[in-house]
């Protein structure tokens, strides 16, 4: 059993702490917000993540999991300290390390026994060395051994518990192989491949992985735009590409682009690091540009059909940046809604779980209780998030409720031919032409 302290109870920290407790370790999760901590002690979560609440409650009942706002309590018996605080984008795209610095400083002041400090937050290359310096500067007894290990996370919101318990790999970087191996033992029950390297390489693996996945999505979106111009269907193109084992089918879904807490922040941060150190991140810049253009493209499609938005009502299906999460960070829906409102549209919206978070970001939006309420009297609908619920809608009923049956399918979840048979004016993303030469 490991004595573990996890600092931060966002997606990464909470999932990491809870799952480590479920593997049999004693874990104390620290968060300075008393209300959030009190709620967690009752099994009330600050985020929506499938399967997580059950594991929290199980490990609270078993006594393996605790929540506190006190660094003294959290550090009392800690042998491993995971730093999992936020690293938001700064003004120039750089990662803001203020929360990391504050957490590491507080930890260092309470080190009284050998401790391994694990960077779980996504941090710029070189942060591990910087963390070690902060610890040594603030330790009350410099003779106590400490080690710093980089252990980047590869969790997908909406399937974070599954990803933690079934990892493709565990990446560990340190100046001490022994320290990295001690951290690897915490993950031993998962039977995953462990990659041990130096600190900076481990940090770079995280950025390079996310940047590549973002690039893959932007690539297929650019192909989708070319498909539209030439009459090809990007879904079939992606299927044909994905059967090649060198390419694989994952992240080849064309649509309105990526968002969330990781891809936008990490691609910006990597580009910033590249410029700062004298290299030209032209590909990364193009990846970001293509992504944001996709959001505008959905609005442009609808403007072309309606002839403008003034006096029109547009319904939005899906608000979170992806299904199975309530996360609205850099969600495509936000920019799409603001573009519509700027041109005079009245906006109605529905999301299965993200509505409350959306209310804090969006003004003058009518939030509805279900998709059918969104459709009632609408001049058009834009599907933004591919929740399974939307794949099973009674589309004939949706059509009858709408003022005009216009549908922009921002995630290509509907069959264009079926939508036309139902009487919809349908546009997907990169679906080419139909048999009559009309755009899908």
N, C-alpha and C positions, 0 to 999 in steps of 0.2 A: 504493500500500500504506500503510495506516494503522498507526502504532505504538500499540497499544492495551493498556491494563491493565484487567482486570476483577477487582474485589474481591468475593469471595463465590462459592462454587461450589454453591449450592443450585439449585433448578429454574431460576430466572431467570438467575443469574450463569453457570452452566455452559452452558445453552442459548445465551445471548447470546454468550459468549466463543467457544464452539465454532463457532457458525454464522457469526460475523464472520470467524473464521479460514478457514472454508470459502468465504467470499466473496473470499479472497485477501489478507487482512490478517495482519500478524504480531501475535499476541495472547499476552499473559502473564496467566494466571489465578492470583490470589493467594488462599490459604487458610491460616490459621494452624495447622491440624491436620496434623501431619507425616505421620501414617499415611494420611490421606485424600489428601494431596498425592502421596505416594509411589505409592499405588494408581492415581491418575489418570495418573501418568507411565507406568504399565504398561497403561493402557487399561481399568482396573477402576473402574467408576462407583459413586458412593455412592447413586444413585437409579435407579429403573426408569423409563425413558422410551423408547418405541419409536423405533428409528432412531438414537438418540444415540450409542450405543457405536461404531457403524460410522464415524460422522463424527469422533469423537474419535480413533480409531486412524488414520484416513486423514490427519488434519491433524498428528498427532504424527509420523507417518512423513514427511510433507512438510516438516517443520521450521517450520511456521507457528504451531504451538500449543505453549506451554510451561506448566508448573505449578510454582509456587514457594510457599514460606512466608515469603519475605523481601521486605519492602517496598522495600529498597534495590535488589534485582534487578528487581522489578516496575516500579519508577518510573524506572529508569536512562534509558530512551529513550522513555518514554511521552509521547505528545502528546494522547491521549484517555484519561481515567480513568472507567470506569463503576463506580458504587457500587451493588452488588447484594446487600447484606447483609440479614439478617432484620429485620423491624420487628413483633415480636409484640405482641399486645394486652396493655395494662397492666391494673391492677386495676379501673379504671373504664371500660375499653373503648378508652382512648386508645392510639395507636401508640407503642410504646417505641422511642425513637431512640438508645438507648445505643450500639448497634453502628454506626449511621451516624456518630455523633459520634466514636467511636474511630477508625473507618476514615478519615474526612475529616481528622482531626487528624494521623494518621500520614502521610497523603498530603501534607498541607500542609508538613510538616517536611522533605520531600524534593523540593519543587518547585525546580528550578534552570533551567527553560526554560519558555516559554509552554505552558500546559496548559488543556484544556477538561475540566471535571469534569461528568460526566453522572449525574444521579440516576435510576437504573433501579428502585431500591426504591420501593414504594408508601409515600409519606410524606405527612404532613399538609400542608394548604395553608399556605404560608409557609415551608416547609422550605428551599426554594431560596435565599431571602434569608439564612436562618440559616446554611446551609452556606457561603455566600460570606463571612459574617462570621468563621466559624471558620477558614477558609483564610487570610484576611488577618491574623488574630491570630497564626497559627502559622507563617507563611512566613518563612524566613530572610532573604529579600530581597524587600521589599514592592514593588520596582520591576518585578518580573517580571510580565508580563500573565497573568491567569487569567480564565476565564469559567465560569459555571455554567449548565448546560442541564438542564431537566427532560425526560426521555424515558420516560414511563410504558410499562410492558409490558402486552400483552394476550394472553398465552400461556395456553392451556388445557393443564393436565396431561393426558398421554395423547396429545396431538397438538401438543406444544410446538414440535417441529422444523418441522412443516408450517406452523404458525401464524407462526413467525419468517420462514420463507422465502416465505410467501404472505400478507402482512399486509393487513388491510382498510385500514389507514392507519398512518402514522408521525406521532406527536404529539410536537412539540418546543416547549418554552417557554423563553424567555430574555429578559434585558434587552438582549441583543445579537443582532440578527437575523443578523449575519455569523457569530457563533458557532453559532447554530442551523443555518445553511446548511452550515457545515463538517461538523456531525454528520450532516446530511441526506445529504451526499455518501457517507458510509459505507454508507448504505442504497440508494444509487442503483441498484445492480444488481437490486434487487427490483422496481423500476418501480412502486412503490406511491404512492398519494396522500400528500403531506406536508402536515401542518397545523402552521403555525408561529404561536405565540401568546405571551403573556407567561407568566412562571413559574407564577403562581398559577392561571391558567386551565388550563394543562396538567396541573397536579396535581389540579385539580378534575375534569377530564375522566375521569381514571382512577377516582376514587371514584364519580362519577355513573354511569359505565358499569357497574361491578360492582353498584352498588346497584339499578340498573334491572333487570339480569338476575336478581338475587336476588328482586326484587319480582315479576317475571314468573312465576318458579317458585312463589313463595308464593301468587300470585293463582290460578294453575291448581289448586294444592292446595286452596285454599278453595273453588273451584268444584267440585272433586272431592267434597269433603265435602257440599256442597249436592246434587250429583248423587246421592250415596248416599241422602240423605233423600227425594229426589223421584223416584228411579227412572230417572234418565238415565245415559248412559254417557259419562264424561269423555273417553275416547279419541275418540269421534265428535264431541263438543263441541269438543275441541281441533283436530281436523281441520277442522271447519267454520269455526272462528275463524282458523286459520292460513292458509287460502286467501285471506284478506283481506290485501292487500299492506301495509296500514297496521299490521297486527299481526304477520304472518309466523309460521311454525310453530316456529321455534327456541325452546327453553326453555319449551315448553308440555307437558312431560312430568310428569304427576302421579305422586306416589310418597311416599317417606319423607323427602323434603326434601334440601336441599343441605348440603354440608360443605366440607372442604378448607382450604387455607391462605389463600384470598383472600376469598371471600364473607363468611364469619363475621367475620373480622378487619376487613374494609373497611367493612361495614355498621355494625358497632359503632363504629369510629373516626369515621365520618361523623356518626353520631348524637351521639357525644361532642362533636365539634367544633360541631355545631349547638347543643347545650345550652350549651356554654361561651360561645358568642357570641350567646346570647339568642334563639335560635329554637326552635321546638317540632317535633322530628322524629317526629310521631305516626305517619306512614306507615312510616318505617323501623322504629319499635318494633313495629308490627303485623306487618311482614314477618318480623322475627326470631321473634316469638311464634308465628305460624302455622307457621314452619319447625320449631321444636322440638316443637310439638304433634303434627306428623305422625309423629314417632318414637314418641310415646306412643300414637298412634292405632293403629299396627300391633300393639302389644302388647295394647291394649284389645280389638281384634278377636279376637285369639287367646284371650285370657282368657274372652271370651264363649262361644267354642266349647268350650274345654276345661273351663270351670268353675273354673279356678285352675291354678296351676303347681307346687304342691308335689308332689314325687314324679314329675314329668313331665320328659321329655327333649325339648329343642327344638333343632333343627338350624338353623344359620345359613349361608346360601349367599351368600358375598361379604362381605368385610370392609373393603376400601379404600373411600374416600368416593365413588369413581367408577371405571369400568373403565379399563384400560390404565395404571394407576399403582399403586405400592405405598404411596401416601401415606395415613396413618391420621389425619391432623390433622382433628379435629372430624368424624370419620366417623360417620354415623348408626348404624352397627353397634355402636359402643362403648356408646352410651346404651341402645340396645335390649337388648344383652346384659346390661348392669348392671341394668336394670329387671327382666328375666326372673330374674336371679339373686337379686335382692332379694326376689322373691316365691317363691323356693324351687326354681326350675327348674335342671336340669342342662343345660349348654349344650355342644353340639358345633358346630364351625365349619370351613369350608374357604374358601380364597381362592387363586386361581392364583399370585399373586406377593406378597401383603401379609402372609403368615403370620408371618414373622420380626418385622416391625414390630409386628404385633398382639400377639405374645407379650410385648412390653415394656409393653403397656398393660393387658392383661387377665389376670386371675387366675382359676384354677379353671375354665378352658375346655379342653375336649379338642379339639385341633387335628387335623384329619383330612387324609388324603392325596388324597382325591377326593370328589366329591359323593355318591357311592354309600355311602361309609363314613359320611358325615354322616347319611344317611337310615336306616341300619341300626338298627332298634329305636327310632327317634324317634317321639314322639307327634305332632310337627308340624314343619313346616319354614317358615322365613321367608326369602324371597329379598330380599336387601338391596341387592346391587350387580349391575347388569345386564351381567355379562360375557357375551360371545358364547358361551362354553363352556356356559353354563346354558341357552341357547336351543336347544341340540341334544341335551339329555339324553334318555335312554330313560326316559320318565316312567312307563311300565308297570313297569319294573324298580324305579324309585324307590318307586312305590306298594307293590310286593310286599315291599320291604325294611323299610318303615315299620311301626311298631306300630299307628298310626292314620294313614290317608292324609289329613292336614290340611295345607293349603298356604296361606300368606299371601303373596301376590305383591306385594311392596313396590314393584315397578317396572312392573307391568302388562305383562310380556313374554309371558305365556301366554294362550291362548284359553280363556275361561271355559267355553264349551260343551264343548270338547275335554277339559278337566280333569274336568268332571262326568261325561262319558261314560266316562272312565277310572276313575271311582269316588272322585275326590278331593272332600273338603269344601274348596271353593276360595273365597277372598276376595281380590279385588283392591283397588285404591285408587280409589274413585269409579266403579265399573263398573255401578252402578244395579241393576235387577232383571232376572231372566231371564223367560222366557215364562210361568213358573208363579208369578211374583210373589216369588221368593226372591232374596235379595241375591247378587250375583256376587262 
